[in-house]
Amino acid sequence: MIAITGANGNLGQATIQFLLQKVLPTEIIAIVRNPEKLTNSHIKNVKIRKADYNNQQELEEALKRVTTLLQISTTSTGETGKRQEKNVVLAAKAMGVKRIVYTSSLTPKSNAHFLATHQAMATEEEIRKSGLDYTFLRNSLYMEVIPALIGNAMETKEIRYPSGDGRVSFVSRLDIAEAIANILTGSEHDNQIYEITGDTAYSFTELAQLISIEKKCIKINHTDISEKVFREELISYQIPVDVADLLVSMANGIKSGEFSYVDRALEKLLDRKPLALAEYIKSL
Ligand SMILES: NC(=O)c1ccc[n+]([C@@H]2O[C@H](COP(=O)([O-])OP(=O)(O)OC[C@H]3O[C@@H](n4cnc5c(N)ncnc54)[C@H](OP(=O)(O)O)[C@@H]3O)[C@@H](O)[C@H]2O)c1
């Protein structure tokens, strides 16, 4: 049996759709914290088990008879996020899960600016300590976050973002989901670490140029605002302080090159070229 945490999220839902092309719905367990909120019809076809990352007993119940677990990283941050992810690893170990496939952060290092990287490093360490087989997908930023990153730039013709000349190897979340389905059903991925990126890294100035080219009717520029102004703007949009902190840390991470690494692992996992950023932008 293959179980998936965060199954009702974007990556979880997409992975289940790819998995259903490879295994029977009865072999898939979608672990969600709010079964009553499920709307996706594909997920409704697979087995649903309820577990909140904060509830060890629910997690253990949900992992009964599971051999392979896709542990999708949590949306919580800081110590809460670390504890939630550790709960999942401990439950997997306790219930005899054989392999964990975990969605981690690109090229993690202990002095990373991006706060989520520290959580990912702690969870990788917990998984290693558990002695279970593992596969880590160290994901770069999703292309699908670009609309949120650029805000209303299509109207204002300006991307206001404090990333300096830092580049991002944006990657399609759908491509990641397809690669995960291949890993979950493949046999040669035990104890492997994959850096999951697009095929090119772009600075925000280059991103603005690409949007200008692909969306022929607009000319967009990048303005490298200060971290202070960025934070003030986030707070003015009623974004909670912990989320603002995470977003500021992400911008600082981009600025210092934490998302610029480019790797061919995704192309090999998909056995085709990953989606190019220009193609994604055309679809916006
Ligand atoms: N690489 C990137 O660019 C990027 C961008 C955003 C996020 N991420 C990370 O990648 C993960 C997957 O991305 P995504 O787009 O699928 O995110 P998403 O759509 O926000 O899905 C996250 C899932 O986590 C579940 N979840 C959160 N807290 C939980 C808890 N306490 N107990 C049980 N489930 C919980 C949510 O459940 P509900 O449906 O009940 O809310 C949701 O289904 C995210 O969780 C985040 O860690 C990466």
The ligand as an SDF file (V2000), in Angstrom:
LIG
                    3D

 48 52  0  0  0  0  0  0  0  0999 V2000
    8.6040   24.3910   -3.6190 N   0  0  0  0  0  0  0  0  0  0  0  0
    7.6770   25.3320   -3.5370 C   0  0  0  0  0  0  0  0  0  0  0  0
    7.6170   26.2860   -4.3330 O   0  0  0  0  0  0  0  0  0  0  0  0
    6.6160   25.2280   -2.4690 C   0  0  0  0  0  0  0  0  0  0  0  0
    5.6020   26.1830   -2.4330 C   0  0  0  0  0  0  0  0  0  0  0  0
    4.6150   26.0420   -1.4530 C   0  0  0  0  0  0  0  0  0  0  0  0
    4.6790   25.0030   -0.5510 C   0  0  0  0  0  0  0  0  0  0  0  0
    5.6940   24.1060   -0.6240 N   0  0  0  0  0  0  0  0  0  0  0  0
    5.8140   22.9600    0.3100 C   0  0  0  0  0  0  0  0  0  0  0  0
    5.4020   21.8050   -0.4260 O   0  0  0  0  0  0  0  0  0  0  0  0
    4.2530   21.2110    0.2050 C   0  0  0  0  0  0  0  0  0  0  0  0
    3.3070   20.7230   -0.8710 C   0  0  0  0  0  0  0  0  0  0  0  0
    2.9250   21.8090   -1.7020 O   0  0  0  0  0  0  0  0  0  0  0  0
    1.4100   22.0210   -2.0930 P   0  0  0  0  0  0  0  0  0  0  0  0
    1.3970   23.0070   -3.1870 O   0  0  0  0  0  0  0  0  0  0  0  0
    0.7210   20.7330   -2.2550 O   0  0  0  0  0  0  0  0  0  0  0  0
    0.8570   22.7180   -0.7420 O   0  0  0  0  0  0  0  0  0  0  0  0
   -0.6660   22.8500   -0.3190 P   0  0  0  0  0  0  0  0  0  0  0  0
   -1.5690   22.8270   -1.5080 O   0  0  0  0  0  0  0  0  0  0  0  0
   -0.7470   24.0250    0.5910 O   0  0  0  0  0  0  0  0  0  0  0  0
   -0.9500   21.5080    0.5080 O   0  0  0  0  0  0  0  0  0  0  0  0
   -0.4350   21.3050    1.7820 C   0  0  0  0  0  0  0  0  0  0  0  0
   -1.2160   20.1680    2.4230 C   0  0  0  0  0  0  0  0  0  0  0  0
   -0.7080   19.9760    3.7490 O   0  0  0  0  0  0  0  0  0  0  0  0
   -1.8130   19.6700    4.5660 C   0  0  0  0  0  0  0  0  0  0  0  0
   -1.5440   19.9760    5.9650 N   0  0  0  0  0  0  0  0  0  0  0  0
   -1.0820   21.1410    6.4760 C   0  0  0  0  0  0  0  0  0  0  0  0
   -1.0310   21.0660    7.8140 N   0  0  0  0  0  0  0  0  0  0  0  0
   -1.4750   19.8300    8.1480 C   0  0  0  0  0  0  0  0  0  0  0  0
   -1.6610   19.1570    9.3700 C   0  0  0  0  0  0  0  0  0  0  0  0
   -1.4160   19.7560   10.5620 N   0  0  0  0  0  0  0  0  0  0  0  0
   -2.1090   17.8850    9.3440 N   0  0  0  0  0  0  0  0  0  0  0  0
   -2.3850   17.2670    8.1850 C   0  0  0  0  0  0  0  0  0  0  0  0
   -2.2520   17.8570    6.9700 N   0  0  0  0  0  0  0  0  0  0  0  0
   -1.8090   19.1290    6.9670 C   0  0  0  0  0  0  0  0  0  0  0  0
   -2.9180   20.5630    4.0500 C   0  0  0  0  0  0  0  0  0  0  0  0
   -4.1570   20.0620    4.5100 O   0  0  0  0  0  0  0  0  0  0  0  0
   -5.5600   20.8520    4.2550 P   0  0  0  0  0  0  0  0  0  0  0  0
   -5.9360   20.5270    2.8340 O   0  0  0  0  0  0  0  0  0  0  0  0
   -6.4740   20.2600    5.2560 O   0  0  0  0  0  0  0  0  0  0  0  0
   -5.2700   22.3130    4.4880 O   0  0  0  0  0  0  0  0  0  0  0  0
   -2.7090   20.4440    2.5470 C   0  0  0  0  0  0  0  0  0  0  0  0
   -3.4400   19.3600    2.0230 O   0  0  0  0  0  0  0  0  0  0  0  0
    3.6850   22.2970    1.1110 C   0  0  0  0  0  0  0  0  0  0  0  0
    2.9980   21.7250    2.2020 O   0  0  0  0  0  0  0  0  0  0  0  0
    4.9260   23.0500    1.5380 C   0  0  0  0  0  0  0  0  0  0  0  0
    5.5980   22.3820    2.5850 O   0  0  0  0  0  0  0  0  0  0  0  0
    6.6610   24.1760   -1.5700 C   0  0  0  0  0  0  0  0  0  0  0  0
  1  2  1  0
  2  3  2  0
  2  4  1  0
  4  5  1  0
  4 48  2  0
  5  6  2  0
  6  7  1  0
  7  8  2  0
  8  9  1  0
  8 48  1  0
  9 10  1  0
  9 46  1  0
 10 11  1  0
 11 12  1  0
 11 44  1  0
 12 13  1  0
 13 14  1  0
 14 15  2  0
 14 16  1  0
 14 17  1  0
 17 18  1  0
 18 19  2  0
 18 20  1  0
 18 21  1  0
 21 22  1  0
 22 23  1  0
 23 24  1  0
 23 42  1  0
 24 25  1  0
 25 26  1  0
 25 36  1  0
 26 27  1  0
 26 35  1  0
 27 28  2  0
 28 29  1  0
 29 30  1  0
 29 35  2  0
 30 31  1  0
 30 32  2  0
 32 33  1  0
 33 34  2  0
 34 35  1  0
 36 37  1  0
 36 42  1  0
 37 38  1  0
 38 39  2  0
 38 40  1  0
 38 41  1  0
 42 43  1  0
 44 45  1  0
 44 46  1  0
 46 47  1  0
M  CHG  2   8   1  16  -1
M  END
$$$$
